[in-house]
Amino acid sequence: MVTIIFGIACIAFTVFACLPTGLGWGSEIIFFLKGATPVLAALVGLLAILIGIADIRDRQEAKREELEALKAEQGENKL
């Protein structure tokens, strides 16, 4: 419950800070977002690449395990 109230308070502060009648930080926030967006996009892209590589490795490992299980099953059938 405390975290929900804290989250609402943070959102309210953010809205108040962006309003021209509030703290008037709107232009500074836009300036920050313009500078941070390319860096954030690069980090998200890097994360997506790493997740993709991990997914490919997991698929290869699953396929390898499936083939080993199939070979073991065929070996049991021959005996």
C-alpha positions in Angstrom: 0.0 0.0 0.0 2.9 2.3 0.8 4.5 1.7 -2.5 1.3 2.5 -4.4 1.0 5.8 -2.5 4.7 6.6 -3.2 4.2 5.8 -6.9 1.2 8.1 -7.1 3.1 10.8 -5.3 6.0 10.5 -7.7 3.7 10.7 -10.7 2.0 13.8 -9.2 5.3 15.4 -8.7 6.3 14.7 -12.3 3.2 16.2 -13.6 3.6 19.2 -11.3 7.2 19.7 -12.4 6.3 19.6 -16.1 3.5 22.2 -15.8 4.3 25.8 -16.7 2.5 27.0 -13.5 4.4 24.4 -11.4 8.1 24.2 -11.4 8.3 24.9 -15.1 10.8 22.1 -15.8 9.1 21.1 -19.0 11.7 22.4 -21.4 14.6 20.9 -19.3 12.8 17.5 -19.3 12.3 17.6 -23.1 16.0 18.6 -23.5 17.0 15.6 -21.3 14.8 13.2 -23.2 16.2 14.4 -26.5 19.7 13.6 -25.3 18.8 10.4 -23.5 16.7 8.8 -26.3 19.6 7.7 -28.6 21.6 6.3 -25.6 18.5 4.5 -24.4 17.7 3.2 -27.9 21.3 1.8 -28.2 21.0 0.1 -24.8 17.7 -1.4 -25.7 19.1 -2.6 -29.1 22.1 -4.2 -27.4 19.8 -5.9 -24.9 17.6 -7.2 -27.8 20.7 -8.6 -29.5 21.8 -10.4 -26.4 18.3 -11.8 -25.8 18.2 -13.0 -29.4 21.6 -14.7 -29.1 20.5 -16.4 -25.9 17.3 -17.6 -27.6 19.2 -19.1 -30.6 21.5 -20.9 -28.2 18.6 -22.2 -26.2 16.9 -23.5 -29.4 20.1 -25.2 -30.5 20.5 -26.8 -27.1 16.9 -28.0 -27.1 17.4 -29.5 -30.6 20.6 -31.2 -29.5 18.9 -32.7 -26.4 15.9 -33.8 -28.5 18.3 -35.6 -30.9 20.1 -37.3 -28.0 16.9 -38.5 -26.6 15.8 -39.8 -29.9 19.1 -41.7 -30.4 18.8 -43.1 -26.9 15.3 -44.2 -27.6 16.3 -45.9 -30.9 19.2 -47.6 -29.0 16.8 -49.0 -26.5 14.5 -50.3 -29.3 17.4 -52.2 -30.9 18.1 -54.1 -27.6 
